[in-house]
């Protein structure tokens, strides 16, 4: 999801080379930046008024549809096939694709339409990937790549383009190693450079005009899930949570990071914050139960309470599977540790289950 919000801002930064449409005036840019920041911070009070405004002003433009999809994504996170917002979410994305492609039929150099078409396709790809439907990702890969390539030669002119090229350089190499099912697809694309990609994301975080927060959120995700560099990620998660304190996903990144570093006191305080967050739905309450289980197990040495928290989390996870699988693995790893001496056979069963659920098997909290 972070990719797609980023490309909206990337589009703004590119407006001097595009044919002006929505993003051709300074006031529009400021309003979009403000609304995006509010969405990130789970502040939705003014969104409907703003959405109606741009919908009335630009009824045939794809941006209002994409903007609305982004709002749905965050307000109802996580959006899954079981979610009540599922149909509306996909409808808004598909409308955005249709309208942006119509603009491209009229003018293939319309940069605004290029990036909105790209954002919308990436949004669908992310949705299908998160919900473990990789076969539905494949039809979008080639066109998405073609659109992405258009920004490759612009990094010196605009610092923000280091973000998109940095993501490509990193993920084209790192992602297939973690998810081998994608190796046959990326075989046909130019190679990247993991180290250079990370440097580009760092550069964007420190020098980008619009994409500093987006680069930071990806540095968090990469350092936790791909690189397992918890000392590096602790600085990233602190900054991200500080900037968007109402965002329960970013708060959960921070808690996860602290627990991985065995900083249990600091983590425990934030677990209470997540538990009482007004946007903390059952998904985040599932995370609260997992975190409380780890704290009871590791900080308080109370395996009885820890086990109960882990089972509470598993019960809450039902409607979020398979989206929640990675987080759910934390609970099964915990159960495996609890039973390692009491019942080795059952312990192995739980650990095998955890491995089946996890995409990043270093995240065990052992």
C-alpha positions in Angstrom: 0.0 0.0 0.0 2.8 2.4 0.8 3.9 2.2 -2.8 0.6 3.6 -4.0 0.4 6.6 -1.7 4.0 7.3 -2.7 3.2 7.5 -6.3 0.6 10.1 -5.8 3.2 12.3 -4.3 5.6 11.3 -7.0 3.1 12.4 -9.5 2.9 15.8 -7.8 6.7 16.2 -7.9 6.6 15.5 -11.6 3.9 18.0 -12.5 6.3 20.4 -14.3 6.8 17.9 -17.0 3.2 16.7 -17.3 0.3 18.2 -19.0 -1.5 20.0 -16.2 -4.9 18.7 -15.1 -5.7 18.3 -11.4 -2.2 18.9 -10.1 -1.3 22.0 -12.0 -1.7 24.5 -9.2 0.0 25.0 -5.8 -3.2 25.0 -3.8 -4.3 21.6 -5.2 -0.9 20.1 -4.3 -1.1 21.4 -0.7 -4.6 20.0 -0.3 -3.6 16.6 -1.5 -0.6 16.5 0.7 -2.7 17.5 3.7 -5.3 14.9 3.0 -2.7 12.2 2.5 -1.1 13.0 5.8 -4.4 12.9 7.6 -5.2 9.5 6.0 -1.9 8.2 7.2 -2.6 9.5 10.7 -6.2 8.0 10.7 -7.8 11.4 10.6 -10.8 11.0 8.2 -13.1 13.8 9.4 -12.5 16.1 6.4 -12.1 13.5 3.7 -15.6 13.2 2.5 -15.9 16.9 1.9 -12.6 17.0 0.0 -13.5 13.9 -2.0 -16.8 15.4 -3.1 -15.1 18.6 -4.1 -12.6 16.9 -6.5 -15.2 14.5 -7.7 -17.4 17.5 -8.7 -14.6 19.4 -10.3 -13.1 16.5 -12.2 -15.9 13.9 -12.8 -14.0 12.1 -15.6 -10.6 12.0 -13.9 -9.2 8.8 -12.3 -7.6 10.5 -9.2 -10.8 10.8 -7.1 -11.4 7.0 -7.4 -7.9 6.2 -6.5 -7.9 8.6 -3.6 -11.1 7.0 -2.3 -9.6 3.5 -2.5 -6.6 4.7 -0.5 -9.0 6.1 2.2 -10.8 2.7 2.3 -7.6 0.8 2.6 -6.5 2.7 5.7 -9.8 3.3 7.4 -10.8 -0.4 7.1 -7.3 -1.9 7.3 -6.9 -4.7 6.5 -9.1 -5.0 3.4 -9.5 -8.7 2.6 -11.9 -10.7 0.5 -14.0 -11.2 3.6 -14.1 -7.5 4.3 -17.4 -5.5 3.9 -15.4 -2.9 1.9 -13.9 -5.5 -0.4 -16.2 -4.9 -3.4 -16.2 -1.1 -3.1 -12.4 -1.1 -2.8 -11.8 -3.1 -6.0 -14.5 -1.1 -7.8 -12.7 2.2 -7.1 -9.4 0.8 -8.2 -10.8 -0.6 -11.4 -12.6 2.7 -12.2 -9.3 4.5 -11.7 -7.6 2.1 -14.2 -10.3 2.6 -16.7 -10.3 6.4 -16.6 -6.5 6.7 -16.6 -6.2 4.4 -19.6 -8.8 6.4 -21.4 -6.6 9.5 -20.9 -3.6 7.6 -22.1 -5.5 6.6 -25.3 -5.9 10.3 -26.0 -2.3 11.2 -25.1 0.2 8.5 -24.4 2.6 11.1 -22.8 0.2 12.3 -20.2 2.4 11.7 -17.2 -0.5 12.3 -14.8 -2.4 9.4 -16.4 0.7 7.2 -16.5 1.3 7.4 -12.8 -2.4 7.0 -11.8 -2.6 3.9 -14.1 0.6 2.7 -12.4 -0.7 3.3 -8.9 -3.9 1.6 -9.5 -2.3 -1.5 -10.9 0.1 -1.6 -8.1 -2.8 -1.4 -5.6 -4.4 -4.4 -7.2 -1.1 -6.3 -7.2 -0.6 -5.6 -3.5 -4.1 -6.6 -2.7 -3.8 -10.0 -4.4 -0.3 -10.6 -3.0 -1.3 -9.8 0.6 -4.2 -12.2 0.3 -2.1 -14.9 -1.2 -3.5 -14.9 -4.8 -0.3 -14.7 -6.7 -1.8 -15.9 -10.0 -3.9 -12.8 -10.1 -0.8 -10.6 -9.8 0.8 -12.0 -13.0 -1.4 -10.2 -15.6 -0.4 -6.8 -14.2 3.3 -7.3 -14.0 4.4 -6.4 -17.6 2.3 -3.2 -17.9 3.3 -2.1 -14.4 6.9 -2.5 -15.2 6.6 -0.5 -18.4 5.0 2.3 -16.5 7.6 2.2 -13.8 10.5 2.3 -16.2 9.4 5.8 -17.3 10.8 7.3 -14.1 14.2 5.5 -14.2 16.1 8.3 -15.9 14.8 11.2 -13.7 16.6 10.6 -10.4 19.1 13.3 -10.8 16.4 15.8 -11.8 14.1 15.0 -8.9 15.3 13.5 -5.7 11.9 11.8 -5.2 12.5 9.5 -8.1 15.2 7.8 -6.1 12.3 6.3 -4.2 10.7 4.4 -7.1 14.0 3.3 -8.6 15.3 2.4 -5.1 12.3 0.1 -4.6 12.9 -1.6 -8.0 16.6 -2.0 -7.4 15.9 -3.6 -4.0 12.8 -5.7 -4.5 13.7 -7.1 -7.9 16.5 -8.9 -6.2 15.3 -9.4 -2.6 11.7 -10.3 -3.1 12.1 -13.4 -5.2 14.6 -14.8 -2.7 12.0 -14.6 0.0 9.1 -15.6 -2.3 10.5 -18.1 -4.9 7.1 -18.3 -6.7 8.0 -15.0 -8.3 11.4 -16.0 -9.6 10.1 -17.1 -13.1 8.5 -13.7 -13.5 11.5 -11.5 -12.5 13.8 -13.5 -14.7 12.8 -11.5 -17.7 13.4 -8.1 -16.1 16.7 -6.2 -15.7 18.7 -6.9 -12.6 18.7 -4.6 -9.6 21.2 -3.7 -6.9 20.1 -4.3 -3.3 22.7 -2.0 -1.6 22.1 0.7 -4.1 18.4 0.4 -3.7 18.7 0.9 0.1 21.0 3.9 -0.4 18.4 5.4 -2.8 15.6 5.0 -0.1 17.9 6.5 2.5 18.6 9.4 0.2 14.9 9.9 -0.4 14.1 9.9 3.3 16.7 12.6 3.9 16.4 14.7 0.8 13.0 13.9 -0.8 10.5 16.6 -1.2 7.3 14.5 -0.9 8.4 11.0 -0.4 10.5 11.1 2.8 7.8 9.4 4.9 7.2 6.8 2.3 10.9 5.9 2.0 11.0 5.7 5.8 8.1 3.3 6.0 9.7 1.0 3.4 13.0 1.2 5.3 11.1 -0.1 8.4 9.5 -2.9 6.5 12.7 -4.0 4.8 14.9 -3.8 7.8 12.4 -5.8 9.9 11.3 -8.4 7.4 14.0 -8.8 4.8 17.2 -7.7 6.5 16.5 -8.7 10.1 18.5 -5.6 11.2 16.6 -4.7 14.3 19.1 -2.1 15.5 18.7 -0.2 12.2 15.0 -0.5 12.2 14.5 0.8 15.8 15.5 4.3 14.6 13.1 4.0 11.6 10.1 2.7 13.6 10.6 5.5 16.2 10.5 8.2 13.5 7.5 6.7 11.7 5.4 6.3 14.9 6.4 9.8 16.0 5.2 11.3 12.7 1.9 9.3 12.5 1.0 8.5 16.2 -2.6 7.5 15.4 -1.7 4.9 12.9 -2.0 1.4 14.6 -0.1 -0.4 11.9 2.9 1.9 12.3 2.6 1.5 16.1 2.6 -2.3 15.7 5.8 -2.0 13.7 7.3 -0.2 16.6 6.2 -2.8 19.2 7.4 -5.7 17.1 10.8 -4.0 16.8 11.1 -3.5 20.5 10.1 -7.0 21.3 12.6 -8.4 18.9 15.3 -6.4 20.7 13.9 -7.7 24.1 13.1 -4.1 25.2 10.1 -5.4 27.0 9.3 -2.4 29.3 9.2 0.0 26.4 7.1 -2.4 24.3 4.6 -3.0 27.1 3.7 0.6 27.4 3.0 0.8 23.7 0.9 -2.4 23.8 -1.5 -0.6 26.1 -1.6 2.3 23.6 -2.4 -0.1 20.8 -5.1 -1.8 22.8 -6.8 1.5 23.5 -6.4 3.0 20.0 -9.9 3.9 18.7 -9.0 2.4 15.3 -7.7 -0.8 16.8 -10.1 -3.3 15.3 -10.0 -7.1 15.8 -6.9 -7.4 13.6 -5.0 -5.1 15.9 -6.5 -6.6 19.0 -5.2 -9.9 17.7 -1.8 -8.3 17.6 -2.3 -7.0 21.2 -3.0 -10.6 22.3 0.2 -11.8 20.6 2.3 -9.0 22.1 0.8 -9.7 25.6 1.6 -13.4 25.1 5.2 -12.6 24.3 5.5 -10.3 27.3 4.0 -12.9 29.7 6.3 -15.5 28.3 9.5 -13.5 28.1 9.2 -10.8 30.7 7.1 -12.4 33.4 7.9 -16.1 32.8 4.1 -16.9 33.1 3.5 -19.6 30.5 -0.1 -20.1 31.5 -1.1 -16.5 30.8 1.1 -16.5 27.7 -0.6 -19.5 26.3 -4.0 -18.0 26.9 -3.1 -14.8 25.0 -1.7 -16.8 22.1 -5.0 -18.8 21.8 -7.0 -15.6 22.1 -5.0 -14.2 19.1 -5.6 -17.4 17.1 -9.4 -17.1 17.8 -9.4 -13.5 16.6 -7.5 -14.2 13.4 -10.2 -16.1 11.6 -11.7 -13.4 9.4 -8.2 -12.0 8.5 -6.7 -15.2 7.2 -4.6 -15.5 5.0 -3.7 -11.8 5.3 -2.8 -12.3 9.0 -0.8 -15.5 8.5 2.6 -13.9 9.1 1.5 -12.3 12.4 -0.3 -15.4 13.4 2.9 -17.4 13.1 4.2 -15.4 16.2 1.5 -17.1 18.3 2.4 -20.6 17.1 6.1 -20.0 17.7 5.2 -19.0 21.2 3.1 -22.1 21.8 6.0 -24.2 20.4 8.3 -22.7 23.0 5.9 -23.3 25.8 5.5 -27.0 25.0 9.2 -27.7 24.1 9.7 -29.5 27.4 6.2 -30.5 28.4 5.3 -32.1 25.1 8.0 -32.1 22.4 5.7 -33.7 19.8 3.1 -31.0 20.3 5.8 -28.4 20.3 7.0 -29.6 16.9 3.5 -29.5 15.6 3.1 -25.8 16.6 6.5 -24.9 15.2 5.7 -26.6 11.9 2.5 -24.6 11.8 4.3 -21.4 12.5 6.8 -22.1 9.6 3.9 -22.8 7.2 2.3 -19.4 8.1 5.4 -17.3 8.1 7.0 -15.6 5.1 9.9 -14.4 7.2 11.1 -17.3 9.4 13.6 -15.3 11.3 10.7 -13.5 13.1 10.3 -16.1 15.8 10.9 -14.1 19.0 12.9 -17.1 20.2 
